[in-house]
Amino acid sequence: FLYGGNLGRPQGIPFLIECLRRCAGMESAFFVICGVGTEYPKLKAYMDVEHPQNVLLLNGLPSAEYEVFAAACDVGLLFLDHRFTIPNFPSRLLSYQQKAMPVIACTDPCTDVGDIVEEGGFGWKCSSDDTGAFARAVERACGADRSAMGAASRAYLLAHYTAEQSYNIITGK
């Protein structure tokens, strides 16, 4: 499982840490958290104190190295703090779709990205204040046909998020 990107307040890092704690005993799940941001020290402190065996924390990486890690991961993770009151669309989703990865979207109630990944058949959603739902999504992902879901993720990207489609929406064509 890969989370790559900003590690700031909008991502709800305390929730991410609780999710990692909740999944600490899952032998079939390994989490790579890669990024930089104001909340990185909280993740580092968690790692230094608790030493989880199924988590690797990386303080950012050059793009080429990140791509190597991403290619070795099966599922992308999205985190948006549950207190958001306006819709957000994390661009990280597009990166995961580019790599043909299914996605677990932990989001606020105002954001529809979780609905998009479920309705598109390439992921699971949960509220970013429910660690139990996150753990269940991880379990479902571990048992899923991630290859087929990854293909659905990439197909959804090509069907809905190309530059041409964006241009047509903006210009009203």
N, C-alpha and C positions, 0 to 999 in steps of 0.2 A: 504494500500500500504506500503510495507516494503523496506527500503534500509538498509542493514546491511553490515558493512565492513569499510574499510579504508576511512577516510575523509581527503584526502590530495589533493595536486594540480592536480594529474592525474585524479581525479574524477570530476573536474570542479565544485567545490562547489559554486562559484558565479552563475553559471547557475542553479544549483539545487535550490538555494535560489529564483531565478527569477521564476522557475517553481512553487515553493510553493506559491509565491505571486500570480501567474497567476491562481492558483487553489484555492485560499483562499475562494471564495464564493461557492464552490462546496459542497453542503450539503451531497452528497452521497459518498464523498471521504475523507478518513482520512489517514494521512501519519505518519508512524513511521520511524524515522531516528535514527539509532543506530550505533555508532562507535566511533573510536578515530582517531586522526591524527592531522597534523599541521594546518588544516583548520577548525577544530572543533570550535575555538573561533569565526570565522565568523558566523557560524550557531547559536551559543549561543547568539551573539550580535543581530542577526536578531530576535531570539525568545524573547529576553529581551526587545527590542524596539517595535516590531510590535505585539507581543502576538497573533499569528495566532491560531484560534480556532480549526483548523483541522490538527494540527501538534503536535506530541510528539517527543521531542529530548532526546535521552538517550546517556549519555557519556559512551559507552561501557557497557557490562553486562557480568557476568559469563556465561559460555556456557549453563548451564541448564536453566537459566532465559531467555537467548536469544531464546532458543528453544521454550519456552512457548509463547513468543511474536510472533515468526515466525508461530507457529501453529494457531495463531488467525488472521493471515493476509491472504489476498486473492491473492495479486499480488506482485511479486518481481520487484524491480527497479535496473537497471544497469546504471551507469553514467561513461562515459569516455570523457575527454576533447576533444572538436572538433578539436583542433590543433594537435593532434597526427598524425604523418606521417608514422608510422609503425603499422602493425596489432597487436592488443592485443586481448586476450581472457580472460575475467574476470572469475576467478574461482568461483566467487559468483554465476554465472549462474548454476553451478552444484549443489550448495546448494539449490537453489530455485527448481531445477528440482527434487532433492531428496525429497523435501517436496510437490511435485506435484503442483507447483504454475505456473500460467502463468507469463509472464515477459514483462515489457516495457524496451526496450534497447535504451538508449540515447547515441549515440556513434559518433565517428569521421568517416569520409568517407573512411578511410583505413581498418576499422575493419568490418568483415562480420558477426559478432554475431547478428546484427539486422536482416540481411537476414535469418540467421539460425532460429531465433525465429518465423519469419513470415512464411517462407517456411515449417517449422515444424508444423505450426498450433497452436503454443502455446504462441503467443505474438505479440507485435507491436514494430515497430522501429520508431525512429525519430532522426534527427540530433541534436547533443548536443549544437546547437546554435539557436534552434527554439522552443521557449516556447509555441507558438501556437500549433505546432505539438504535443508537450508533452501533453498539455491540451486536445487536441482532442483524443489522445491515452488513457488518463485517462477516458474520457467520453465513449469511445468505451469499455474499460475494465469494467466500471460500468454497461454497458448494455449487456455484453457478458455472455455466459454460461461458467463461470470460472471453474466450476467443470470439464466439458469436456475438456477445454483447459489445466487444470492442469493434467488431465490424459494423454493428448497428450504430455505434458512437461515431465512427468515421463517416458512415453514410449520412447520418443526420447532419454532420458538419457540412458535407458537400451539398446537401439538399436545402440547407437553411442559412448558412453563414458565409457564403462566398462574397467576394468584393462585388461581383456583378449583381447579386441579389441585394446587397446593401445599396448599391447605386440605384437600382430600380425602385427600391422603397423610398429613398430620399427624393428621387425625381418624379415619383408617382407613375412610373411606367408599369 
